[in-house]
C-alpha cells in the first residue's frame, strides 16, 4: 500500500511538472497569455507539441528522484509521461 502512495505522488509530480513546463513555454516563447495561447495552439493543431514540450521537465525530475533514491516516485513520473504521451496522440 505504501508503494502505491509513492507511485501516485510521482504521478502527481509528473503531471504538475508538465503543466508548469507548458505554462512556462507559453509565457516565454509566445506572445499569448496562458489560456488564449492554449486556444491558439489548438486552432493551429499544435497542442500536442505543446504538451510534449511541457513534459521535458519530467526528465529532470526523474533523474533528481533517482539521485535521491526515490525509485517509486520516479516510476510515477514515468507513468505521468506515458499518460501525457497518450493524451498527445489523441489530441
C-alpha positions in Angstrom: 0.0 0.0 0.0 2.9 2.4 0.8 4.4 1.7 -2.7 1.2 2.8 -4.4 1.2 6.0 -2.4 4.7 6.9 -3.7 3.8 6.0 -7.3 0.7 8.2 -7.1 2.8 11.0 -5.6 5.2 10.7 -8.5 2.3 10.7 -11.0 1.1 14.0 -9.4 4.6 15.4 -9.5 5.0 14.4 -13.2 1.7 15.9 -14.3 2.3 19.1 -12.3 5.8 19.5 -13.9 4.3 19.0 -17.3 1.7 21.7 -16.6 4.3 24.1 -15.3 6.5 23.4 -18.4 3.7 24.1 -20.7 2.8 27.3 -18.9 6.4 28.5 -19.0 6.7 27.7 -22.7 3.6 29.7 -23.5 4.7 32.6 -21.3 8.3 32.9 -22.6 8.1 31.8 -26.2 4.7 33.0 -27.4 3.0 36.4 -27.5 -0.1 35.0 -25.8 -1.3 34.6 -22.2 -1.9 31.1 -21.0 -5.5 30.3 -21.9 -5.5 32.3 -25.2 -2.2 30.6 -26.0 -3.8 27.1 -25.5 -6.7 28.1 -27.7 -4.4 29.5 -30.4 -2.2 26.4 -30.4 -5.3 24.1 -30.5 -6.5 26.1 -33.6 -3.2 25.6 -35.2 -3.3 21.9 -34.4 -0.1 22.3 -32.3 -1.4 21.4 -28.9 0.2 18.0 -28.9 3.6 19.7 -29.5 3.0 22.0 -26.5 2.1 19.1 -24.3 5.2 17.2 -25.4 7.5 20.2 -24.8 5.8 20.7 -21.4 6.8 17.1 -20.4 10.5 17.8 -20.8 10.9 18.9 -17.2 9.8 15.4 -16.2 13.2 14.2 -17.4 14.9 16.5 -15.0 12.6 15.5 -12.1 13.1 11.8 -13.0 16.8 12.0 -12.6 16.6 14.0 -9.4 14.3 11.4 -7.9 16.7 8.6 -8.9 19.6 10.5 -7.4 17.6 10.8 -4.1 16.9 7.0 -4.2 13.1 7.6 -4.7 12.6 4.9 -7.3 8.9 4.5 -6.7 8.3 8.3 -7.2 10.4 8.1 -10.4 8.1 5.3 -11.6 5.2 7.6 -11.1 6.9 10.3 -13.1 7.4 7.8 -15.9 3.8 6.8 -15.7 2.8 10.5 -15.9 5.0 10.9 -19.0 3.3 7.8 -20.6 -0.1 9.3 -19.9 0.9 12.6 -21.3 2.1 10.7 -24.4 -1.2 9.0 -24.8 -3.0 12.3 -24.4 -0.7 13.8 -27.1 -1.5 11.1 -29.5 -5.3 11.5 -29.2 -5.5 15.4 -29.0 
